[in-house]
Amino acid sequence: MSAFANIRRPATFAVAIAATFGLAACGGGRERPRADVAASQVTTIGVNSYLWRAALDAVSFAPLLQADSNGGVIVTDWYANPSNPGERVKMTVTILDSDLRADALRVAASRQVNQGGTWVDAPVQAATVQKLEDVILTKARELRREAMG
């Protein structure tokens, strides 16, 4: 029995050493990689938080009718510029994704002009909608850069 005990003790010791080296090879002593806190996926709302904040900022001049952060929809009420009261606009901003990408944003605008006391639909220049999208995307990228430090 003592011969068996003498063999078992070194075998147990060898297994313990092999397990220790195996765990050390797994990187147990190395520092874990840090998560990018400013990543586009880090959000407590249903859409990209940078796009959301930038969109709210971009349309802040107009009164809001709806702001649904889970669905990613912002709808403004009609807004008339005090310097041009015969024209008003209404905007809808939709954020389609949790990634900070240009195709994750859709802006739609409606425009009306006052003709004889009645508001009549009028076309919106495509450049106006494109400009608003550019403003939102630029602001969202800036917010992300600030968050990254």
Secondary structure, DSSP 8 states (H G I E B T S, - for coil): -HHHHHHHHHHHHHHHHHHHHHHHHTTTTS------TT-TT--SSSS-HHHHHHHHHHTTTS-EEEEETTTTEEEE--B--TT-TTEEEEEEEEE--SS--GGGEEEEEEEEEEETTEEEEE---HHHHHHHHHHHHHHHHHHHHHHH-
